Amino acid sequence: KGRVRQVITIMRDITDLKKTEEVLKEMVERYSKVIELAQEGICIDDENEITVFVNDAFAKNLGYKKEELTGKSIFDLVDEKGRKILNQQIKDRKKGKSSRYEITVYRKDGEPRILLISATPLIVDGKYKGSISVNLDITERKRMEETIKMEREQLLSIFEGIDEPIYVADPKTYEILYVNKALKELFGSKDIIGKKCYKIFQNLDKPCDFCTNDKILGNNFGKTYAGEWQNLANKRWYRCIDKGIKWPDGREVRFEIAIDITERKKAEEKMKRLLEREMEFKLRTSHYFFNPICIAKGFLELAKEEDGIDKIEKALKAIDRIEKVVKNIITKGEIKE
């Protein structure tokens, strides 16, 4: 009683584990200075996705101490969506594939951070033994991109609500980047994005001679230029207002709004013709008035030396009155003395 009759011994071959630990230890020791000085977060996980090493940058970015992350699983730092991403990435690592991907991780205080991860598998003797990753925090960049995207959508929403045609083009390639609803309706279902502006809008094979890119870009960037042109394709007149603006990808691009002034031009042309006809009428009228008046005055001047001086003077005064009326019609368009 109380004697040990049998001993069961359980043995586990940890050769591979020790080898993996040695490889990881050697890697960290060899590149420790580079790893610790790196501004990017660096993380090494074993084949079970347990963190065996992180540098200061990685720990600091997530609000942890280095020892708090060692022995922790990366899965503890992500949400359900992140776990799905990691599962797929781990499958790729085990196949020997490297990749770059984005994932949201959560700091110790719960704040979400977006990381751009470049991960590479660690292969020892042909076997997957974990991975090493370089982690770049792109949270602020993503927020800025989202802000720019939102501002762009707001801007384009405003453009869409304007009844006049608007387009944006790359001034270097002349490719159309955007057209609003009003301009789309002019071209029906025709897809014009990516096409040359001079070909689509003017039916030309080269940039327009009257192109205003030099007036709104370069040293003139931000300035507005306006002018009136007749479209060679549809023969309508437009008052075009051009300006260089920044596109979301950082490019300086050409913005133009074209206000259709065809009816105004027609009205101006009609008014011009009416004024020409009026002037012609006045000239013809003056000719018919002044010519006989001049003749009459000439004879009356001769008659002044004879009898009837009083009547002749009255006739001359009457003619002077007619003359004044005609002058007023011609110069002022008024029928009065």
C-alpha positions in Angstrom: 0.0 0.0 0.0 1.3 3.4 -1.0 4.0 1.9 -3.2 4.6 3.2 -6.7 4.0 0.2 -9.0 4.0 1.9 -12.4 5.3 5.1 -13.9 3.7 6.5 -17.1 6.1 8.8 -19.0 4.8 11.1 -21.8 7.4 12.4 -24.1 7.0 15.1 -26.8 9.4 15.8 -29.5 10.1 19.5 -29.3 13.0 19.5 -31.7 11.0 21.6 -34.3 9.8 24.0 -31.6 13.3 24.5 -30.3 14.6 25.0 -33.8 11.9 27.5 -34.5 12.7 29.4 -31.3 16.4 29.4 -32.2 15.7 30.7 -35.7 13.5 33.5 -34.4 15.9 34.3 -31.6 18.8 34.5 -34.1 16.8 36.7 -36.4 15.8 39.1 -33.7 19.4 39.3 -32.3 20.9 39.7 -35.8 18.6 42.5 -36.8 17.7 43.9 -33.4 19.1 47.4 -34.0 17.4 47.8 -37.3 14.1 46.4 -35.9 14.1 48.6 -32.9 15.1 51.7 -34.8 12.4 51.2 -37.4 9.6 53.6 -37.3 7.2 51.0 -38.6 5.8 48.4 -36.3 7.4 44.9 -36.7 5.8 41.8 -35.4 6.9 38.1 -35.4 4.3 35.4 -34.9 4.9 31.6 -34.6 3.0 28.9 -36.5 0.1 29.1 -34.0 -0.3 32.9 -34.6 1.1 33.7 -31.1 3.3 36.8 -31.0 6.8 36.0 -30.0 8.3 39.5 -30.7 7.3 43.1 -31.3 9.4 46.2 -31.6 8.9 49.4 -29.6 7.1 51.1 -32.5 4.5 48.3 -32.8 3.8 48.3 -29.0 3.7 52.1 -28.7 1.3 52.5 -31.6 -1.2 50.1 -29.9 -0.7 51.5 -26.4 0.9 48.4 -25.0 4.2 47.5 -23.4 6.2 45.0 -25.4 5.8 42.2 -22.8 2.0 42.7 -22.8 1.9 41.7 -26.5 4.3 38.8 -26.3 2.4 35.6 -26.0 -0.8 37.3 -27.2 -2.6 36.3 -30.4 -3.1 38.9 -33.2 -6.7 37.6 -33.2 -7.1 39.3 -29.8 -6.6 42.7 -31.4 -9.2 42.6 -34.1 -13.0 42.3 -34.5 -15.0 39.7 -36.4 -14.3 41.3 -39.8 -10.6 41.4 -39.0 -10.6 37.7 -38.0 -11.9 36.8 -41.4 -9.2 38.8 -43.1 -6.5 37.1 -40.9 -7.8 33.6 -41.5 -7.4 34.2 -45.3 -4.0 35.7 -44.8 -2.8 32.8 -42.7 -3.8 30.4 -45.4 -1.7 32.4 -47.8 1.3 32.4 -45.4 1.1 28.6 -45.0 1.3 28.3 -48.8 4.5 30.3 -48.7 2.9 33.5 -50.1 3.7 37.0 -49.0 1.1 39.8 -49.3 0.1 43.3 -48.4 -3.3 44.0 -46.9 -5.2 46.5 -44.7 -6.8 45.6 -41.4 -8.3 47.5 -38.4 -6.8 46.6 -35.0 -7.8 48.0 -31.7 -5.5 49.8 -29.2 -5.4 48.9 -25.6 -7.8 51.8 -24.9 -10.2 50.6 -27.6 -9.3 53.1 -30.3 -9.4 51.6 -33.8 -6.3 52.0 -35.9 -5.9 51.0 -39.6 -2.7 49.2 -40.4 -1.1 48.4 -43.8 0.6 45.1 -43.2 3.3 43.6 -45.3 3.6 40.0 -44.2 6.1 37.3 -45.2 6.1 33.6 -44.1 8.9 32.1 -42.1 9.9 28.8 -43.6 12.3 26.5 -41.7 13.4 23.2 -43.4 10.5 23.5 -45.8 7.9 23.9 -43.0 5.8 26.9 -42.1 7.0 28.2 -38.7 5.3 31.6 -38.5 5.5 35.0 -40.2 7.1 38.4 -39.9 5.2 41.5 -40.7 5.9 45.2 -41.1 3.0 47.3 -39.9 2.4 50.8 -41.1 -0.3 52.9 -39.3 -2.3 54.5 -42.1 -5.2 55.7 -40.0 -4.7 59.4 -40.6 -4.1 58.8 -44.3 -7.3 56.9 -44.6 -9.2 59.6 -42.7 -7.8 62.2 -45.1 -8.7 60.0 -48.1 -12.2 59.7 -46.7 -12.5 63.4 -46.1 -11.3 64.1 -49.7 -13.7 61.5 -51.0 -16.6 63.1 -49.1 -15.6 66.6 -50.3 -15.4 65.3 -53.9 -18.8 63.7 -53.6 -20.3 66.9 -52.2 -18.6 68.9 -55.0 -19.9 66.6 -57.7 -23.3 66.6 -56.1 -23.4 70.4 -56.5 -22.2 70.0 -60.1 -25.0 67.5 -60.8 -27.6 70.0 -59.6 -26.5 72.7 -62.0 -28.4 72.9 -65.3 -25.5 74.2 -67.3 -22.9 71.7 -68.8 -19.9 71.1 -66.7 -16.8 69.0 -67.3 -13.4 68.3 -65.8 -10.4 67.3 -68.0 -6.7 66.4 -67.5 -4.8 69.4 -69.1 -1.8 67.2 -70.0 -3.7 64.4 -71.7 -6.9 66.3 -72.6 -8.8 63.2 -71.3 -12.3 63.9 -69.8 -12.4 63.0 -66.1 -16.0 64.0 -65.3 -19.1 65.4 -66.9 -22.3 66.4 -65.1 -25.9 65.3 -65.8 -26.6 68.3 -68.0 -23.6 67.6 -70.3 -24.4 63.8 -70.4 -27.9 64.7 -71.6 -26.3 66.5 -74.6 -24.6 63.3 -75.6 -27.3 60.8 -74.8 -25.9 57.4 -73.7 -22.5 58.0 -75.3 -19.7 57.2 -72.9 -17.3 60.1 -73.0 -15.2 59.6 -69.9 -11.6 59.1 -70.8 -12.0 60.5 -74.3 -10.3 63.6 -75.7 -12.2 66.8 -74.9 -11.3 68.5 -78.2 -12.6 65.4 -80.1 -15.8 65.0 -78.2 -16.8 68.7 -77.7 -15.4 70.3 -80.9 -15.0 67.3 -83.3 -11.3 68.2 -83.8 -8.3 65.9 -84.1 -6.0 68.2 -82.1 -6.3 70.6 -79.1 -8.4 73.7 -79.8 -6.6 76.8 -81.0 -8.6 78.8 -78.4 -7.7 76.4 -75.5 -7.4 78.4 -72.3 -5.2 75.9 -70.3 -2.3 78.4 -70.3 -4.6 81.1 -68.8 -5.8 78.9 -65.8 -2.9 76.7 -65.0 0.8 77.1 -64.1 1.3 80.5 -62.7 -2.3 81.3 -63.4 -3.6 78.4 -61.3 -6.7 79.4 -59.3 -7.5 82.3 -61.6 -10.8 82.3 -63.5 -11.0 83.0 -67.3 -14.2 83.6 -69.2 -14.9 84.0 -72.9 -17.6 83.4 -75.5 -17.2 80.8 -78.3 -19.3 79.0 -80.8 -19.2 75.2 -80.6 -18.1 73.9 -84.0 -20.0 70.6 -83.5 -23.5 71.9 -82.6 -23.1 75.5 -83.8 -24.4 76.9 -80.5 -22.8 79.8 -78.6 -21.5 79.4 -75.1 -20.0 81.7 -72.4 -17.3 79.4 -70.9 -16.0 80.0 -67.4 -12.7 78.1 -66.9 -10.7 77.5 -63.7 -7.8 75.2 -62.6 -8.8 73.1 -59.6 -7.2 70.3 -57.5 -8.6 66.8 -58.2 -8.8 64.3 -55.4 -5.7 62.5 -56.6 -3.7 65.7 -56.3 -3.7 66.6 -60.0 -4.3 70.1 -61.3 -7.2 69.8 -63.7 -9.3 71.9 -65.9 -12.8 72.8 -64.8 -15.3 74.4 -67.2 -18.9 75.4 -67.0 -20.5 76.4 -70.3 -23.5 78.6 -70.3 -25.6 78.4 -73.5 -26.0 82.0 -74.8 -27.3 81.1 -78.3 -30.6 82.8 -77.8 -28.9 85.9 -76.4 -26.6 85.9 -79.5 -29.6 85.6 -81.7 -31.3 88.5 -80.0 -28.1 90.6 -80.3 -27.9 89.7 -84.0 -31.5 90.6 -84.4 -31.0 93.9 -82.6 -28.0 94.6 -84.7 -30.0 94.1 -87.9 -32.8 96.3 -86.5 -30.4 99.1 -85.7 -28.8 98.8 -89.1 -32.3 99.1 -90.7 -33.1 102.0 -88.5 -30.0 103.8 -89.5 -30.7 103.1 -93.1 -34.2 104.5 -92.7 -32.9 107.6 -91.0 -30.3 108.2 -93.7 -32.8 107.7 -96.5 -35.3 109.9 -94.7 -32.8 112.7 -94.2 -31.9 112.5 -97.8 -35.5 112.9 -98.9 -36.0 115.8 -96.4 -32.7 117.7 -96.7 -32.3 117.5 -100.5 -35.5 119.5 -101.4 -35.1 121.7 -98.3 -31.6 122.7 -99.5 -33.0 123.5 -103.0 -35.8 125.5 -101.5 -33.5 127.5 -99.3 -31.3 128.2 -102.2 -34.1 129.7 -104.2 -35.5 131.6 -101.3 -32.1 133.2 -100.6 -32.1 134.5 -104.1 -35.7 135.7 -103.7 -34.8 137.8 -100.7 -33.6 140.5 -102.9 -37.0 140.9 -104.5 -40.5 141.7 -103.2 -42.1 139.6 -100.5 -39.3 139.6 -98.1 -41.5 139.1 -95.1 -43.2 136.0 -96.5 -39.9 134.6 -97.6 -38.4 135.0 -94.2 -41.4 133.1 -92.7 -40.9 130.3 -95.2 -37.2 130.0 -94.3 -38.2 129.8 -90.6 -40.6 127.0 -91.4 -38.0 125.1 -93.3 -35.6 125.6 -90.4 -38.1 123.9 -88.2 -38.4 120.9 -90.5 -34.6 120.8 -90.5 -34.5 120.6 -86.7 -37.1 117.9 -86.7 -35.1 115.8 -89.1 -31.9 116.3 -87.2 -33.6 115.1 -84.0 -34.9 112.0 -85.7 -31.5 111.2 -86.9 -29.4 111.9 -83.8 -31.9 111.2 -81.0 -34.7 109.1 -82.6 -37.1 111.8 -81.4 -39.7 113.6 -83.5 -39.5 117.1 -82.1 -37.9 120.5 -82.9 
